[in-house]
Amino acid sequence: MINECFVVLTPGIENYIQQGVLPFTDVEHMVKTAATFATESYFIAFHANKVTTLVTDGNDHVLNELSLTIPENIWFIFDESEGSIICTGLLPHEY
């Protein structure tokens, strides 16, 4: 049984938020979107696609398209540990 969910953002995403490049509300939207697909794949990727963002699973199957502009691809990885889910948001080069 899942008791808690934690969201962790890496320094690259934090820097984008602090610089105003990536609004925190957009990050929240991505976390919520990723969580809806977390039962299908523990790895959810958001791909910058000009004026939209493509949401894919770990096999690059397109799951959704968002009206959202992001500065570069962003990954979310879900891990279950001791009744908690940890959602880590990171940039590909931070993996």
N, C-alpha and C positions, 0 to 999 in steps of 0.2 A: 504494500500500500504506500502510495506517495504522500508524504506529509508536507513537504516544502519544495519550492522551486527557487533556485538562485540564478541570477543572470550576472555573468562576469564579462567585462569588456576589456580588450587588450589596449595597450597604450596608443596604438595607431588609430583605433576608433575613438578613444578618449580625446586624442589630439584634434581629430576632425570635428568633434563636438565643441571643444573649447575654442577652436578657430572660427566656428560658425559655418564651416563647410558642410557639415552634416547635422541638421537639426535633431535634437534629442527626441522630438515627437516622431520623426522618421525612423529612428532607431527603435522606439517603442513599437511602431507599426510593423517593422521587420521582425522583431522578437515575437509578437503575437501571431504574425503570419507563419513564421517558422514553427512555432509551437503547434499550429493546426496540422502541420504535416509531419511532426516528430514521430508519430506512431508508424508512419510509412518509411521513414529514413532517419537515422541519427545525425545525418549530415545534410544540411540545407544550405544552398548557395544562392546568393543574390548577384545577378550579373548586370553590370551597367550596360544599358542598351539605348543610348542617346536620351530620349525623353521618357523612357519607361525603364522598368527593372524586371528582368526575367527571374523567376524563382524556380530552382531546379533541385532535384535530389542528388545523391552521391553518384548516380549514373548519368547525370546530365539530362534526365527526363524533365521536360518543362511541366511544372505543377501549376503555375499561375503567372500572371503578368500584372505588375503594379504601376500605377501612375505616380512614379516616384523617380527622382533623379539622384543617383549616388555617384560619388567621385571615383570609385573603383569597385571591383568585385569584393563582396563581403561574405564571409562564411559563418555559419552557426553550427556548433557541434553540441549534441545532447548526450549527457552521460548520467546514468542512474547510480547512486551510491547511498547505501544505508537508508533507504526510504526517502531520499531527496533526489531531485533532478537538478543537474547543473547545466545551464545553457551558456556556452562560451561563444562570444562574438569576436571574430578576428579577421584581419586582413590576410590574404594568402601568403604574403612574404613573412608573416609572423608565425606561421605554422612550424 
